[in-house]
């Protein structure tokens, strides 16, 4: 099935070697684009973005068009259940286009793997800045405050949306969000285990027994962090939210707690803010960040925060373990996949520390 429209994204540094660059695959893509978009002109550049460990992402620069392509890892990859569902990403982008949440304009969804050997979709390239280090060393204090305020405002706008009103009432399976998610990530972790992680075993037992009541169900991003946003290069306003692969319907407080993990994790591979003089940098404290979100949403103080943190770290550890497994199988999408996969045990241990405090 191929579905039409128009839009795309920008992220990260480039890596040079990739099967999609093989002449026969590139020629198949060029033929397809020439048939579907003759006005776009010749495909002049096909470059892969580093980042997005799960679904490889490319920039396609044609003579008269600038697009981004997201695709499944390819026919050689052994895909985990429910992973790499690019059609879900595409559906969310289309649903969000008329809302206040900024996303890339959709172009086309191609689920026919016979075209280039894998399913893919296109969206319009969104120029701007992506910040991978939350300390924002390249900015001034007032600019850092603006970036964090924009991130906070954007996730609040997302969680204010009614899934039914944007056509996503059936976007998730029925049942308790946490039971569904804990079950999913437990299965995917167990399918990816390379060596035992005791903290993961503890979390898999503890989390189902301590699930809080869910106050509302909203569209949740699942990976809402600073480097999944594109900011305008001049105004530093949010131009697009990227990477909707983990989106579903669920508890928005869990989604927001994930966004807060940066305040608890160290700089470096975990891209955190722990131990940093936030006031000197112009970055809001965790308390200020939480208060701004609650105020924007009209919410009372957030309870069960340690559960939300433990749950999110458990989920992150399962994802990191999946990356580690793909490194061993030779199907990881990024040169940094081995480094991120090695974080699984460390992230799980931090998650268990929050469970012990809850």
Steps between C-alpha positions, in 0.01 A plus 500: 500500500625850420341808651565858388555843663801732570766563784842404701782552765863564584724347767847405603831441326541279195648151471650389172440129449154355454330233287250757370792663317558189288451584131208263438305624804566863419396449139175336612430799726580744219260321263226504762541870574511586129169321448324643805653849511621596152506868598755433776778451249809281523606350836831682551591395855406207725657527846433309817447671833677363803254461784167320508644162598192305400373638169773622260442857381626667182498840337396496136597818315347522155540787257164648603421320828660442838363196685575265787441127477438271797506125437511168673847351562475278193445138406811372679384626839317274742227737618362485853122476540325837450833676432581721197133575426563792266137503387404601855748789488349615174146481633593717800670761284189530284275524806712777652537718190190716576577525875721744698765228530763566230598202283653444158265503203426149379577411138445130440473163673620194305431166666596303187837351593558398138586862411833535685503187718332659801196709590561875530338840516595849390447833671615854423839605630471754781808723527609610844714409799505173695666512844655172614661630820232634740761728660480699173861621507453691174228727648475786747304464830190680370503285187525182709200610702310559177586156362386322817183708515424407139550132573271522804229689311510250214452189713218677686332576165534135400341374820215749472377333180197270509595183307144455378486850352817443294394157374717288729241352736600150383875564495571256786368167614237513776600435858717657767779707345766396751408133490519513122831686491671304779394179328625620164840615620547192719447278195731710284767504772480123546525457122821708500683379812871447443600471866300516827408841646367446856345848520284422196372183664415701812321769300300245302367367832456835678339718233180294438431496875524878542306644205326830593154598385498676161321835511474552122595341169685709245729461201847448646823536304700238688839662437441871560845641565691806385678339204169386351403862436601731216535865603492799269857614446414865568203511737567170684131411483412132452448426129445123513481206738689199363501122538147383586588130488414440867182705502178348633199590714580508867568695817640844413663526844720202414591669171589821681701313766708354218574855387621570856758220504772738379503663844593164658756369252862613450642682198670293234344193336184536714463867397398618845520803728578339837766683698485811279457857632169551321438853626834621364415355160148641490344152500191454720515279807300179493248658738454797266470273196234286669311806626496657151352184351239461773403866465466473120279195539305624803607199708549448873846395630616181329491191722668159454797673340748229605285233336490698176879541510560130575262397222669726244849383591384138475368575151824677404706207623290262289559721196874517571511122533326469165772718347770284663341191346492662155869588538578131551284408200657770284171683429535808725424824317768722656874498554426599862263208556757295696556790739127549558434128529757478780289742705225243564630376836583851624156635406323203659692553825393864510142393436509255788634775729182701434286192562667457840413862590137476389 
